[in-house]
């Protein structure tokens, strides 16, 4: 009788022990999964957005930028996520149709509302920077320029973003921000981690790139000289980015963008034209265009050439000659006067060129069209290829580039020749230093231009948010994972022990 009773007690104890072990193992597994999933769940993206509108002389573009709320050395890690080209000319052309500016900007601003999450609209800053087109308008009439900016401000303020203002940026700012963009995209500012973060941070301190920017109304050159020459301080700007200070030389040549340079050349050459016909070597042979004299003298850039002409219109007849075209262009650069040790042109100080250069905006667009952006091409190759292009008859060029708008297509010969004249005679690049020019369009998905540099610099003023913290402190997380893992291991080992040596527990019960 006692044996039967003892046997029942043994079975009862064994079942209870196994049930407790099973329950403990299940709870340990659940606890491990719960802690692991909670700690490693995807955190909400903690980012900021910014909008910059580039109001250039020929068109306006809107760029949307995005960066982590936690900054690196006080400067946001910014990248471009969207670009929208506003349909129509630059805002300076809307002086006579001021009420159309709101419609002009609406399509791209509506697109920005779609791209940026609605929850972040109110905290997304919007900046509009107007460049050389508006600088020229301000030279003509400060009142008209202010009126255009006032209507732009009213229009942009109506959107649910944090509008920070519309202003005309200086040529120095345009050049310097372009320099920031190029060096940021080429990785000259940020630091990178060494392999598996086991070694301390290494800085990419390989020297910065110079920046060459060409627009429709102005052109900029910016770089860090090897030695800061104290001849003039007007052309130097100081920047602090990613914890490091930079002193850069920069100068903007107003009226020397490719469009205004063409107007200057025409205004200069028409003075010696016969009977209202201008034989122009910068246009293809067979090309003809009628130009109004009133349009020629409309811009402040041609005022120095203005004279009374016996006709109201004149006709351009292309002759397609690179050498003669270059000679005509060089007449725009005054190199006879230099009050410093070295000048670019027009008496503007230029220190010796240093390092590599990134050429963007119209430098890139023109050279890319002419298929001249390869680093394998020497200066001599480029000159020869531009010369060959200029010598092609207009009808042949039109047949080869059917999809290109005729106005743009007709000016590529001039633009290519002008770029070579500006770089070689204006900035004094040589056959050797030409090898250090890279023509840049997009880098890592972002456009090379001043707007990204503008945004990068402005992020110094935007406070970084506190990083979103994990649900558990790291030490607590490790402790709980180890604890529940040990419990699970102990339960499994105990269960295996009981399974293989049940008699041990039988003895204990007896």
Beta strands, then each sheet from edge to edge (+ up, - down):
strand 1: 47-55
strand 2: 60-68
strand 3: 78-85
strand 4: 125-130
strand 5: 162-168
strand 6: 191-192
strand 7: 202-203
strand 8: 210-214
strand 9: 218-223
strand 10: 236-241
strand 11: 244-254
strand 12: 277-280
strand 13: 288-292
strand 14: 313-318
strand 15: 357-361
strand 16: 437-439
strand 17: 442-443
strand 18: 446-447
sheet 1: 3+ 2- 1+ 4+ 5+
sheet 2: 6+ 7-
sheet 3: 10+ 11- 9+ 8- 15- 16-
sheet 4: 12+ 14+ 13-
sheet 5: 17+ 18-
end
